[in-house]
Amino acid sequence: MSVSRKGRIFIILLVTVMVADIGYLLVQRARNNVRIQQDAAYSRVPDVALVQPKPAPPTMSMTLPGTISAWYEAPIYAQVSGYVKMWYRDYGAIVKKGDMLAEINTPRLDAEYAQAQADLKVAQAKYGLAAITATRWRSMGQSQAVSGQSVSVQNANEQSAKAELEAAEHKVAQYQAMIHFKSIEAPFDGVVIARNINVGDYVGAGSGSMNANGTASELFTVADTHAMRLFVSVPETFSSMLRPGLVAKVSVPQFPNKVFDAKFLTVAKGFDPNTRTVVTEFSIDNAEQKLWPGSFASVTLTAPADKGIYTIPTGALVFQEHGMQVATVDAADVTHYRNITVGRMSDAYTEVSAGLSPSDRIINNPPADLMEGDKVRPVDPEKGYLSTPAAAGAAGEGDEE
């Protein structure tokens, strides 16, 4: 084969390779354009995860902290000033109404009482003399032996002496009442839960015992614990469940395996503007005296829920100028926004009282740019997308139906 023929063959092969390469590039480019157009068309339709409304549980339940107090609890202060002579009831003592708790030594009060009694005797003597004198002058006045003016003066002296006698009698009665307060007595049947005095302590009238810092405290605290009061601050969103007949389940740290029943007693009918809670009071029978005043309580409230309520993930909510809405998908996978009425809300789920039916398909976490009438592509979410602990718990409550 000649050199010129070999050159032609080489050129032909080279041209063939170039033409094939160009053809391949053109075909690949055409395929890429088609793929890009397909990807663009696919991307214009967003992938969405769909959920359906679930009937709310037949009951609503929540657990709140509470405080247990005595049915009656009375701090007892001194009504007279003096020194503690003796105390007779210690912490935990069971007392009956009128039982003596302590005695107070009041030398000053005793002296004043003795003075008042002496003043009463003086007033009685003065009144007796004024009465006799006035009677004589009235007799002489009838015989015109003395002037009418003199008789009037003696009558006035008698009335003045009588008024002084009555004042002295009231003074003695006042001291007698104060003398009674030398004995500190139990105001009702109960138990002594505090004793803040010792023999020799100085106590002031109306101010209790004085400690080293000069501040006052009650002498005793007596509590009636035949029944207990339970106070719970209930959030505003759950206040509808607070009604007569509601029974709460109560547990306390000292009896972790025992549950006490607490019956609804009353509600404050006013919310604290700082916490948006309302104080609710329950009563607990305490015949066995197991519960003590001041105990912390874990309170579980359970009540029938309103019918016709559905739950949806809170992430499905859309707030626009029309109010609270959800994005629904019809049979043709077209988006439609629908107004709803929401009830109680939590991090995981929200209750809807109007605007939904069980067959609705709702977009969970809809894209921010999703518009009315947009086409969407329902897909199964990745594992874990709807399985967060909070969401799983909400789903579990709905499944209990």
C-alpha positions as CSV (number, residue, x, y, z in Angstrom):
1,M,0.0,0.0,0.0
2,S,1.4,3.4,-1.0
3,V,1.9,6.2,1.4
4,S,-0.7,8.4,-0.2
5,R,-3.4,5.7,0.1
6,K,-2.5,5.2,3.8
7,G,-2.8,9.0,4.3
8,R,-6.3,9.0,2.7
9,I,-7.4,6.2,4.9
10,F,-6.2,8.0,8.0
11,I,-7.9,11.2,7.0
12,I,-11.2,9.3,6.4
13,L,-10.9,7.5,9.8
14,L,-10.2,10.8,11.4
15,V,-13.1,12.5,9.8
16,T,-15.4,9.5,10.7
17,V,-14.3,9.7,14.3
18,M,-14.9,13.5,14.4
19,V,-18.3,13.1,12.8
20,A,-19.3,10.4,15.3
21,D,-18.1,12.4,18.2
22,I,-20.0,15.5,17.0
23,G,-23.1,13.3,16.5
24,Y,-22.7,11.8,20.0
25,L,-22.4,15.3,21.5
26,L,-25.5,16.5,19.7
27,V,-27.5,13.5,20.8
28,Q,-26.3,13.9,24.4
29,R,-27.1,17.5,24.3
30,A,-30.6,16.8,23.1
31,R,-31.1,14.2,25.8
32,N,-29.9,16.7,28.4
33,N,-32.3,19.3,27.2
34,V,-35.1,16.8,27.5
35,R,-34.0,15.7,30.9
36,I,-33.7,19.4,32.1
37,Q,-37.2,20.1,30.8
38,Q,-38.5,17.0,32.5
39,D,-36.7,17.9,35.8
40,A,-38.0,21.5,35.6
41,A,-41.5,20.2,35.0
42,Y,-41.1,17.8,37.9
43,S,-39.7,20.5,40.2
44,R,-42.6,22.8,39.5
45,V,-44.9,20.3,41.3
46,P,-43.8,20.1,45.0
47,D,-43.6,16.9,46.9
48,V,-45.9,17.0,50.0
49,A,-46.7,14.7,52.9
50,L,-50.4,14.2,53.5
51,V,-52.2,13.5,56.8
52,Q,-55.9,13.0,57.6
53,P,-57.8,14.4,60.6
54,K,-58.2,12.0,63.4
55,P,-61.0,12.0,65.9
56,A,-59.9,13.5,69.2
57,P,-59.8,11.1,72.2
58,P,-63.1,10.7,74.0
59,T,-61.5,12.2,77.1
60,M,-59.0,14.9,77.7
61,S,-56.4,14.5,80.4
62,M,-53.5,16.5,81.9
63,T,-51.2,16.4,84.9
64,L,-50.6,19.5,86.9
65,P,-48.8,20.4,90.2
66,G,-50.9,21.1,93.2
67,T,-50.7,22.0,96.9
68,I,-52.5,20.2,99.7
69,S,-53.7,22.3,102.6
70,A,-55.6,21.5,105.8
71,W,-59.4,21.9,105.8
72,Y,-59.0,24.6,108.5
73,E,-55.6,26.0,109.6
74,A,-55.4,28.6,112.3
75,P,-52.2,30.4,113.4
76,I,-52.7,31.4,117.0
77,Y,-51.3,34.6,118.4
78,A,-51.2,36.0,121.9
79,Q,-53.8,38.5,122.9
80,V,-52.0,39.6,126.1
81,S,-48.4,40.5,126.7
82,G,-46.3,38.5,129.1
83,Y,-44.0,35.6,129.5
84,V,-44.7,31.9,128.7
85,K,-45.4,30.1,131.9
86,M,-45.8,26.6,130.4
87,W,-46.8,25.0,127.1
88,Y,-48.7,21.7,127.1
89,R,-49.0,20.6,123.5
90,D,-46.1,19.8,121.2
91,Y,-45.7,19.2,117.4
92,G,-48.2,16.6,116.2
93,A,-50.4,16.6,119.3
94,I,-54.0,15.7,118.7
95,V,-56.2,18.3,120.4
96,K,-59.9,19.0,121.0
97,K,-61.6,22.3,120.9
98,G,-60.9,24.2,124.1
99,D,-57.8,22.1,125.1
100,M,-55.2,24.3,126.7
101,L,-52.0,24.7,124.6
102,A,-50.1,27.1,126.8
103,E,-50.3,29.6,129.7
104,I,-48.9,33.1,129.8
105,N,-47.7,34.8,133.0
106,T,-49.0,38.5,132.9
107,P,-48.1,40.3,136.1
108,R,-48.9,43.7,134.6
109,L,-52.3,42.6,133.4
110,D,-53.0,41.0,136.8
111,A,-52.1,44.3,138.5
112,E,-54.3,46.3,136.2
113,Y,-57.2,43.8,136.8
114,A,-56.8,44.2,140.6
115,Q,-56.8,48.0,140.1
116,A,-60.0,47.8,138.0
117,Q,-61.7,45.7,140.7
118,A,-60.7,48.3,143.3
119,D,-62.0,51.1,141.1
120,L,-65.3,49.2,140.8
121,K,-65.7,49.1,144.6
122,V,-65.0,52.8,144.8
123,A,-67.6,53.4,142.1
124,Q,-70.2,51.2,143.9
125,A,-69.6,53.1,147.1
126,K,-70.0,56.5,145.4
127,Y,-73.1,55.4,143.6
128,G,-74.6,54.1,146.9
129,L,-74.0,57.4,148.6
130,A,-75.3,59.4,145.6
131,A,-78.4,57.3,145.5
132,I,-79.2,57.7,149.2
133,T,-78.5,61.5,149.0
134,A,-80.7,62.0,146.0
135,T,-83.5,60.0,147.6
136,R,-83.4,62.3,150.7
137,W,-83.4,65.5,148.6
138,R,-86.3,64.3,146.5
139,S,-88.2,63.7,149.8
140,M,-87.4,67.2,151.0
141,G,-88.3,68.6,147.7
142,Q,-91.8,67.2,148.0
143,S,-92.3,69.2,151.2
144,Q,-90.8,72.3,149.7
145,A,-87.9,72.2,152.3
146,V,-85.3,72.7,149.6
147,S,-85.4,74.3,146.2
148,G,-86.1,72.4,143.0
149,Q,-82.6,73.3,141.7
150,S,-81.0,71.5,144.6
151,V,-83.0,68.4,143.9
152,S,-82.0,68.5,140.3
153,V,-78.3,68.7,141.2
154,Q,-78.6,65.7,143.5
155,N,-80.4,63.7,140.7
156,A,-77.6,64.6,138.3
157,N,-75.0,63.5,140.8
158,E,-76.8,60.1,141.2
159,Q,-76.9,59.6,137.4
160,S,-73.2,60.6,137.1
161,A,-72.3,58.1,139.9
162,K,-74.3,55.4,138.1
163,A,-72.5,56.1,134.8
164,E,-69.1,55.9,136.6
165,L,-70.2,52.6,138.1
166,E,-71.2,51.2,134.7
167,A,-67.9,52.3,133.3
168,A,-66.0,50.6,136.1
169,E,-68.1,47.4,135.6
170,H,-67.2,47.4,131.8
171,K,-63.6,48.0,132.7
172,V,-63.6,44.9,135.0
173,A,-65.4,42.9,132.3
174,Q,-62.7,44.0,129.8
175,Y,-59.9,42.8,132.0
176,Q,-61.8,39.6,132.8
177,A,-61.9,38.9,129.0
178,M,-58.2,39.6,128.7
179,I,-57.4,37.4,131.7
180,H,-59.1,34.6,129.8
181,F,-56.5,35.0,127.0
182,K,-53.8,34.1,129.5
183,S,-54.7,30.5,128.5
184,I,-54.0,29.7,124.9
185,E,-56.7,27.2,123.8
186,A,-57.3,25.1,120.6
187,P,-59.9,26.8,118.4
188,F,-61.2,23.5,117.0
189,D,-60.5,19.7,116.9
190,G,-57.2,19.1,115.0
191,V,-53.5,18.6,115.3
192,V,-50.7,21.0,116.3
193,I,-48.5,21.4,113.2
194,A,-46.3,24.3,114.7
195,R,-45.1,25.4,118.1
196,N,-43.0,28.5,118.1
197,I,-42.7,29.2,121.9
198,N,-40.7,28.0,124.9
199,V,-41.0,28.5,128.6
200,G,-39.9,32.0,129.4
201,D,-40.4,33.5,126.0
202,Y,-41.8,37.0,125.9
203,V,-45.0,37.3,123.8
204,G,-46.7,40.5,122.7
205,A,-50.4,41.1,122.4
206,G,-51.5,40.5,118.8
207,S,-47.9,39.9,117.6
208,G,-47.0,36.4,118.8
209,S,-43.6,35.6,120.1
210,M,-40.6,37.8,119.4
211,N,-37.4,36.2,118.2
212,A,-33.9,37.5,118.4
213,N,-34.4,39.6,115.3
214,G,-37.4,41.3,116.7
215,T,-39.8,39.7,114.3
216,A,-43.1,38.1,115.4
217,S,-44.4,34.6,114.7
218,E,-47.5,32.7,115.7
219,L,-47.4,30.8,119.0
220,F,-49.1,27.6,117.6
221,T,-50.7,26.5,114.4
222,V,-53.6,24.1,114.7
223,A,-54.9,22.3,111.6
224,D,-58.1,20.4,111.1
225,T,-57.0,17.5,108.8
226,H,-60.1,15.3,108.8
227,A,-60.3,16.4,105.1
228,M,-57.8,18.3,103.0
229,R,-58.1,21.0,100.4
230,L,-56.2,20.7,97.1
231,F,-55.4,23.8,95.2
232,V,-54.4,23.5,91.5
233,S,-53.7,26.3,88.9
234,V,-55.4,25.1,85.7
235,P,-54.5,26.7,82.3
236,E,-57.1,28.8,80.6
237,T,-57.4,26.4,77.6
238,F,-58.5,23.6,79.9
239,S,-60.9,25.5,82.1
240,S,-63.9,24.2,80.4
241,M,-63.4,20.8,82.1
242,L,-63.8,22.4,85.6
243,R,-67.3,21.6,86.6
244,P,-69.2,19.8,89.5
245,G,-68.6,16.1,89.4
246,L,-65.0,16.3,88.3
247,V,-62.8,13.9,90.2
248,A,-59.0,14.3,90.1
249,K,-56.4,11.6,90.7
250,V,-53.8,12.7,93.2
251,S,-50.4,11.3,94.1
252,V,-47.9,12.6,96.6
253,P,-44.2,11.8,96.9
254,Q,-44.4,10.1,100.3
255,F,-46.9,7.5,98.9
256,P,-45.7,6.9,95.4
257,N,-47.9,3.8,94.9
258,K,-51.1,5.2,96.2
259,V,-53.7,7.3,94.4
260,F,-56.1,9.6,96.2
261,D,-59.4,10.8,94.9
262,A,-60.1,14.6,95.0
263,K,-63.6,15.9,94.4
264,F,-64.2,19.2,92.7
265,L,-65.2,21.9,95.2
266,T,-65.0,25.3,93.5
267,V,-63.2,27.4,91.0
268,A,-62.0,31.1,91.3
269,K,-63.9,32.2,88.2
270,G,-61.1,34.6,87.3
271,F,-57.8,34.1,85.5
272,D,-54.4,35.3,86.8
273,P,-53.3,37.7,84.0
274,N,-49.7,36.8,84.6
275,T,-50.0,33.0,84.2
276,R,-53.4,32.7,82.5
277,T,-54.4,30.1,85.0
278,V,-57.4,29.8,87.4
279,V,-57.2,28.5,91.0
280,T,-59.3,25.4,91.4
281,E,-60.1,23.8,94.7
282,F,-60.7,20.1,95.4
283,S,-61.5,18.2,98.6
284,I,-59.8,15.0,99.7
285,D,-61.1,12.7,102.4
286,N,-58.3,12.2,105.0
287,A,-59.9,9.9,107.6
288,E,-56.7,7.9,107.8
289,Q,-54.6,11.1,108.4
290,K,-52.1,10.1,105.7
291,L,-52.0,13.5,104.0
292,W,-50.3,16.4,105.7
293,P,-50.8,20.1,105.1
294,G,-48.2,21.7,102.7
295,S,-47.7,18.5,100.7
296,F,-46.8,18.7,97.0
297,A,-49.2,16.8,94.8
298,S,-49.2,15.6,91.2
299,V,-52.8,16.0,90.0
300,T,-54.3,14.3,87.0
301,L,-57.5,15.7,85.6
302,T,-59.6,13.7,83.2
303,A,-62.9,14.8,81.7
304,P,-65.1,13.9,78.7
305,A,-64.0,15.7,75.6
306,D,-66.4,17.6,73.3
307,K,-67.7,15.5,70.4
308,G,-67.0,16.4,66.7
309,I,-63.4,17.4,67.5
310,Y,-60.5,16.3,65.2
311,T,-56.8,16.5,65.7
312,I,-54.2,17.4,63.1
313,P,-50.4,18.0,63.4
314,T,-49.7,21.6,64.5
315,G,-47.3,21.9,61.6
316,A,-50.2,21.7,59.1
317,L,-51.7,25.0,60.3
318,V,-51.4,28.0,57.9
319,F,-52.1,31.5,59.2
320,Q,-53.0,34.0,56.5
321,E,-55.1,37.1,56.2
322,H,-58.2,35.0,56.1
323,G,-57.4,33.5,59.5
324,M,-56.3,30.0,60.5
325,Q,-56.4,27.6,57.5
326,V,-55.1,24.3,56.3
327,A,-54.0,23.3,52.8
328,T,-56.1,20.3,51.5
329,V,-55.6,18.2,48.4
330,D,-58.5,17.0,46.2
331,A,-58.7,13.9,44.1
332,A,-56.8,15.6,41.2
333,D,-53.9,16.5,43.6
334,V,-54.8,20.2,43.4
335,T,-54.4,22.4,46.5
336,H,-57.3,24.2,48.2
337,Y,-57.0,26.3,51.3
338,R,-59.8,25.9,53.9
339,N,-60.7,27.9,56.9
340,I,-60.9,26.1,60.2
341,T,-61.8,26.7,63.9
342,V,-59.0,25.6,66.2
343,G,-59.3,24.6,69.9
344,R,-56.6,23.5,72.2
345,M,-53.1,23.6,70.8
346,S,-49.9,21.9,71.7
347,D,-46.4,21.5,70.2
348,A,-47.5,18.2,68.6
349,Y,-51.1,18.5,67.6
350,T,-54.0,20.9,67.4
351,E,-57.7,20.3,68.0
352,V,-60.0,21.5,65.2
353,S,-63.7,22.0,66.1
354,A,-65.0,23.1,62.7
355,G,-64.0,23.1,59.0
356,L,-62.7,19.5,58.5
357,S,-64.1,16.1,57.8
358,P,-62.4,12.7,58.4
359,S,-61.8,12.1,54.6
360,D,-59.9,15.4,54.0
361,R,-56.3,15.1,52.9
362,I,-54.2,17.8,54.5
363,I,-50.7,18.9,53.7
364,N,-48.4,18.6,56.6
365,N,-45.8,21.5,56.7
366,P,-47.0,23.0,53.4
367,P,-44.4,25.1,51.4
368,A,-44.5,28.8,52.1
369,D,-45.0,29.6,48.4
370,L,-47.8,27.1,47.8
371,M,-50.8,28.9,46.3
372,E,-54.5,28.1,45.9
373,G,-55.0,25.8,42.9
374,D,-51.3,24.6,42.7
375,K,-50.6,21.1,41.7
376,V,-48.8,18.9,44.3
377,R,-47.3,15.5,44.3
378,P,-48.3,13.4,47.4
379,V,-45.4,11.3,48.6
380,D,-44.6,9.0,51.5
381,P,-42.4,11.0,53.9
382,E,-39.0,9.7,55.0
383,K,-38.9,7.6,58.1
384,G,-38.9,9.8,61.1
385,Y,-40.5,12.8,59.4
386,L,-43.8,12.2,61.3
387,S,-42.4,10.1,64.0
388,T,-41.0,12.6,66.5
389,P,-41.8,11.8,70.1
390,A,-44.4,14.6,70.3
391,A,-46.0,13.7,67.0
392,A,-46.0,10.0,67.8
393,G,-47.7,10.7,71.1
394,A,-50.4,12.8,69.5
395,A,-51.0,10.0,66.9
396,G,-51.2,7.5,69.7
397,E,-53.9,9.4,71.4
398,G,-55.9,9.6,68.3
399,D,-55.5,5.8,67.7
400,E,-57.0,5.1,71.1
401,E,-60.3,5.9,69.6
